[in-house]
Amino acid sequence: MDLPLGLTILVDIVAWTVIGVSVGYAMHRVPLHRLDHDTWLTRPRRFERTGRRYERIGIRRWKDRTPELGGLFAGGVSKRSSGGRTRLQRYAAETRRAEYTHWIVMAAGPFFVLWNPWYLTIAMVTYAVVANLPCLMIQRYNRARITRIAVRATTRRARPEPGDGRAPTGT
């Protein structure tokens, strides 16, 4: 397709908006039970070191400055309000939902080759990565953190307290 540059950029803006909203809405409609476990895409990787790798790049300083649109659609859940120790599973599922959303939106970058000249296609793919990679990192970091919290809580519950009937009393 050979469009004037201004029109091409307008089409790009509209396309990214439609892609983002459509994917966000479609993922919003995915039942929670489908997000209650990691898959090959969302499973923790060894290099992430349970989120510690992200801390080395300063994620704690900038992660709360990014937009959070989990509550955009009716019935949606903001990850900023879905946390808490009693709701860790729900929080983990919502981070998976957000992670899938950003992977899908980022994967749409090459689609722009259909109407963009080569240099704008490169710009669109770069935009897809730059706009979505930090969000992916945040979701993976948050899920690793809540997993560490859950493991700690489980360990505390499993540790016998003196006199609770589960541990010998040292006599």
C-alpha positions as CSV (number, residue, x, y, z in Angstrom):
1,M,0.0,0.0,0.0
2,D,1.3,3.4,-0.8
3,L,-0.2,6.1,1.4
4,P,1.0,9.6,2.0
5,L,3.2,9.8,5.2
6,G,0.7,11.8,7.3
7,L,-2.1,9.3,6.5
8,T,0.2,6.4,7.1
9,I,1.0,7.7,10.6
10,L,-2.7,8.4,11.3
11,V,-3.5,4.8,10.2
12,D,-0.7,3.6,12.5
13,I,-2.1,5.5,15.5
14,V,-5.7,4.2,14.9
15,A,-4.4,0.6,14.3
16,W,-2.4,0.6,17.6
17,T,-5.4,2.0,19.5
18,V,-7.8,-0.6,18.0
19,I,-5.3,-3.4,18.6
20,G,-4.7,-2.4,22.2
21,V,-8.3,-1.9,23.1
22,S,-9.4,-5.1,21.2
23,V,-6.8,-7.3,22.8
24,G,-7.4,-5.7,26.2
25,Y,-11.1,-6.4,26.0
26,A,-10.7,-9.9,24.7
27,M,-8.3,-10.8,27.5
28,H,-10.6,-9.1,30.0
29,R,-13.2,-11.7,28.9
30,V,-11.0,-14.7,29.5
31,P,-12.3,-16.6,32.6
32,L,-10.2,-16.4,35.7
33,H,-9.8,-20.2,35.9
34,R,-7.9,-20.2,32.6
35,L,-5.3,-17.9,34.2
36,D,-4.8,-19.8,37.5
37,H,-1.5,-21.4,36.4
38,D,1.6,-20.6,34.4
39,T,2.1,-21.9,30.9
40,W,5.2,-22.2,28.8
41,L,5.0,-18.5,28.1
42,T,4.4,-17.2,31.6
43,R,6.4,-19.7,33.7
44,P,9.3,-18.2,35.6
45,R,12.7,-18.5,33.9
46,R,15.9,-19.3,35.7
47,F,17.5,-16.1,34.6
48,E,14.8,-14.1,36.4
49,R,16.0,-15.5,39.8
50,T,12.6,-15.2,41.4
51,G,12.4,-11.5,40.4
52,R,15.8,-10.5,41.7
53,R,17.1,-9.9,38.2
54,Y,14.5,-7.2,37.7
55,E,15.5,-5.5,41.0
56,R,19.0,-5.2,39.7
57,I,17.7,-2.9,36.9
58,G,15.8,-0.8,39.4
59,I,12.3,-1.9,38.6
60,R,11.1,-0.9,42.1
61,R,11.9,2.8,41.2
62,W,9.9,2.9,38.0
63,K,7.2,0.2,38.0
64,D,4.5,2.3,39.7
65,R,4.9,5.1,37.2
66,T,3.5,3.1,34.3
67,P,-0.2,3.1,33.5
68,E,-2.3,0.4,35.0
69,L,-5.5,-0.3,32.9
70,G,-6.7,-3.6,34.5
71,G,-9.8,-1.9,35.7
72,L,-10.6,-0.2,32.4
73,F,-13.4,-2.4,31.3
74,A,-16.5,-3.1,33.5
75,G,-15.8,-5.9,35.9
76,G,-12.0,-5.6,35.3
77,V,-9.6,-5.7,38.2
78,S,-6.8,-3.3,38.7
79,K,-3.7,-5.1,39.9
80,R,-3.0,-2.2,42.3
81,S,-6.2,-3.1,44.1
82,S,-6.2,-6.9,43.8
83,G,-3.3,-7.7,46.0
84,G,-3.1,-8.6,49.6
85,R,-2.0,-11.8,51.3
86,T,-5.4,-13.4,51.2
87,R,-5.8,-12.7,47.5
88,L,-2.4,-13.7,46.1
89,Q,-3.8,-16.3,43.6
90,R,-6.2,-13.7,42.1
91,Y,-3.3,-11.2,41.9
92,A,-1.1,-13.8,40.1
93,A,-3.9,-14.6,37.7
94,E,-4.4,-10.9,36.9
95,T,-0.6,-10.5,36.3
96,R,-0.9,-13.4,33.8
97,R,-3.8,-11.7,32.1
98,A,-1.8,-8.5,31.7
99,E,1.3,-10.5,30.6
100,Y,-0.7,-12.2,27.8
101,T,-2.2,-8.9,26.8
102,H,1.2,-7.3,26.3
103,W,2.7,-10.3,24.5
104,I,-0.2,-10.3,22.0
105,V,-0.1,-6.5,21.5
106,M,3.7,-6.6,21.0
107,A,3.3,-9.5,18.5
108,A,1.2,-7.2,16.4
109,G,4.2,-5.1,15.4
110,P,5.1,-7.0,12.2
111,F,1.5,-6.6,11.0
112,F,2.4,-2.9,10.2
113,V,4.5,-4.1,7.2
114,L,1.2,-4.3,5.3
115,W,0.9,-0.5,4.7
116,N,4.1,1.1,6.1
117,P,7.3,1.7,4.3
118,W,10.3,-0.3,5.7
119,Y,11.5,2.5,8.0
120,L,8.1,3.0,9.6
121,T,7.7,-0.7,9.9
122,I,10.9,-0.8,11.9
123,A,9.6,2.2,14.0
124,M,6.3,0.3,14.7
125,V,8.0,-2.9,15.7
126,T,10.4,-0.8,17.9
127,Y,7.4,1.0,19.4
128,A,5.7,-2.4,20.1
129,V,8.8,-3.6,22.0
130,V,9.5,-0.4,23.9
131,A,5.9,0.1,24.9
132,N,5.2,-3.4,26.0
133,L,8.5,-4.8,27.3
134,P,8.5,-2.8,30.5
135,C,4.9,-3.8,31.2
136,L,5.9,-7.5,30.7
137,M,8.8,-7.1,33.1
138,I,6.5,-5.6,35.7
139,Q,4.0,-8.4,35.5
140,R,6.7,-11.1,35.7
141,Y,8.4,-9.2,38.6
142,N,5.2,-8.8,40.5
143,R,4.2,-12.5,40.1
144,A,7.7,-13.6,41.2
145,R,7.4,-11.3,44.3
146,I,4.0,-12.7,45.3
147,T,5.2,-16.2,44.8
148,R,8.1,-15.4,47.2
149,I,5.5,-14.0,49.7
150,A,3.3,-17.1,49.4
151,V,6.3,-19.4,49.9
152,R,7.3,-17.4,53.0
153,A,3.8,-17.5,54.4
154,T,3.5,-21.3,53.8
155,T,6.9,-21.8,55.4
156,R,5.8,-19.8,58.5
157,R,2.6,-21.8,58.7
158,A,4.4,-25.1,58.4
159,R,7.0,-24.2,61.1
160,P,5.9,-25.8,64.4
161,E,5.5,-23.5,67.3
162,P,6.6,-24.7,70.8
163,G,3.6,-26.2,72.6
164,D,1.3,-26.4,69.6
165,G,1.3,-30.2,69.6
166,R,3.4,-30.6,66.5
167,A,6.8,-30.2,68.0
168,P,8.5,-31.9,70.9
169,T,8.8,-29.7,73.9
170,G,12.5,-30.0,74.7
171,T,12.3,-31.8,78.1
